[in-house]
């Protein structure tokens, strides 16, 4: 079975680096037209240039995806440039400071939840009318091992990724009769530019330390991207509401 992605309109968030960059390039290699959404202007434009130099079609939209105006601009760009939204990849995210709940500041909590959970909600809500009008669509979100367990990150990040899992499953149930599929990947350790600014010696990092065993090898971004593209493709046409660990077996430990 072919991927069926040729000519489709795809939005990838956090596409300026890491898993998002690899995902945008992978969709473009399948013939999809890609909206490269990222906070970093230079990174987003570099990915668009890579895609175009390889003969693909892409456009960059930059800004903070936790802001409704940016979400609207991303959606409008996909519709105006590429005729609609066939695939949405909610990938953009940030780490917390591995803080235990009693140590989480309001600022840390609000920023992590806003970027990791509210932004995917806003963008999914924005693209759904276009998918519903077309009678089909695929949504793939980047969750995390922290969305499957309590020992992979701090309180804010863990809560945000559990939220992504819940949002994914609810979407799958609510809209399956309208031809829309929603799935997620749960990456383990992956070689990306995301930096964890943890305060060593505080309760969170100290409590989590002994749990980071048997985590498996560190994945390359392209391995996560391959799973995302598969879940969005026609080959996964009957896969809906799944959270797929891409973690070298960490979730099985």
TAKAJO-V424264 format. One record per helix or strand. SS is the DSSP state (@ for helix, = for strand). FROM is the first residue (numbers start at 1). LEN is the number of residues. If there is no record, write none. Layout:
# TAKAJO-V424264
ss->(SS & SS)
from->(FROM & FROM)
len->(LEN & LEN)
This chain:
# TAKAJO-V424264
ss->(= & @ & = & @ & = & @ & = & @ & @ & = & @ & @ & = & = & @ & = & @ & @ & = & @)
from->(9 & 18 & 33 & 41 & 57 & 68 & 87 & 101 & 106 & 137 & 145 & 155 & 180 & 190 & 203 & 219 & 221 & 234 & 243 & 250)
len->(5 & 12 & 6 & 13 & 6 & 15 & 4 & 3 & 29 & 6 & 3 & 24 & 8 & 1 & 7 & 1 & 12 & 3 & 4 & 3)
